[in-house]
Amino acid sequence: MRPKAESIAARLADATGAEVRREAVPGGIRLRVELPRDLSETTRRAVLAAIADADAYGHGRTAEGDYLWALVTDKAEQSPGDR
């Protein structure tokens, strides 16, 4: 895994105590982590700090609970004008 994605995944795992799923997608890596039902202020801040380093991120909800995703793009695949 790319170092940036590794760093974000490690910080999300530390903050949530949950396994971070990784998926290779065209142009990068998508991370997904289930969020604790009771998200403390400390956890919320740690999660926000981690995803701030992602190239894109979002939040979703299923019947089982909330999750967060983060996308880390492979900058090498982009042209210099896209950076």
C-alpha positions as CSV (number, residue, x, y, z in Angstrom):
1,M,0.0,0.0,0.0
2,R,1.1,3.5,-0.6
3,P,2.7,5.3,2.4
4,K,0.0,8.0,2.5
5,A,-2.8,5.4,2.5
6,E,-1.0,3.4,5.1
7,S,-0.7,6.4,7.4
8,I,-4.3,7.3,7.1
9,A,-5.4,3.7,7.6
10,A,-3.3,3.3,10.7
11,R,-4.7,6.5,12.2
12,L,-8.3,5.5,11.4
13,A,-7.7,2.1,13.0
14,D,-6.2,3.7,16.1
15,A,-9.0,6.2,16.5
16,T,-11.9,3.8,16.0
17,G,-10.5,0.5,17.1
18,A,-12.0,-1.0,14.0
19,E,-10.4,-2.8,11.0
20,V,-9.8,-0.5,8.0
21,R,-10.8,-2.2,4.7
22,R,-8.6,-1.4,1.7
23,E,-9.7,-1.6,-1.9
24,A,-7.6,-0.8,-5.0
25,V,-9.6,1.3,-7.3
26,P,-8.6,2.9,-10.6
27,G,-6.1,5.6,-9.8
28,G,-5.8,4.9,-6.1
29,I,-6.8,3.2,-2.9
30,R,-10.2,3.5,-1.1
31,L,-10.2,3.0,2.7
32,R,-13.4,2.2,4.6
33,V,-13.9,2.0,8.4
34,E,-17.0,1.4,10.5
35,L,-17.5,4.1,13.0
36,P,-18.3,3.4,16.7
37,R,-22.0,4.0,17.6
38,D,-20.9,6.4,20.4
39,L,-18.3,8.7,18.8
40,S,-16.5,10.6,21.5
41,E,-15.1,14.1,20.8
42,T,-11.6,12.8,21.0
43,T,-12.3,10.0,18.4
44,R,-14.2,12.5,16.2
45,R,-11.2,14.8,16.1
46,A,-8.7,12.0,15.5
47,V,-10.9,10.7,12.6
48,L,-11.1,14.2,11.1
49,A,-7.4,14.7,11.4
50,A,-6.8,11.4,9.6
51,I,-9.1,12.0,6.7
52,A,-7.8,15.6,6.2
53,D,-4.8,13.9,4.5
54,A,-7.0,12.0,2.0
55,D,-7.7,13.3,-1.5
56,A,-11.4,12.7,-1.0
57,Y,-13.6,11.4,1.7
58,G,-17.2,10.8,2.7
59,H,-19.6,9.2,5.2
60,G,-22.3,6.6,4.7
61,R,-25.0,4.8,6.7
62,T,-26.2,1.3,6.6
63,A,-28.7,-0.7,8.7
64,E,-25.6,-1.8,10.7
65,G,-24.3,1.7,11.4
66,D,-22.2,4.5,10.1
67,Y,-19.0,4.2,8.1
68,L,-16.4,6.6,6.7
69,W,-14.5,6.2,3.4
70,A,-11.3,8.0,2.3
71,L,-9.7,7.9,-1.2
72,V,-6.0,8.3,-1.7
73,T,-5.2,8.9,-5.4
74,D,-2.1,7.8,-7.1
75,K,-0.6,11.2,-8.1
76,A,1.9,9.5,-10.4
77,E,-1.0,8.6,-12.8
78,Q,-2.1,12.2,-13.1
79,S,-0.6,14.6,-15.5
80,P,1.5,17.5,-13.9
81,G,-1.3,20.0,-14.7
82,D,-3.8,18.0,-12.5
83,R,-1.8,18.1,-9.3
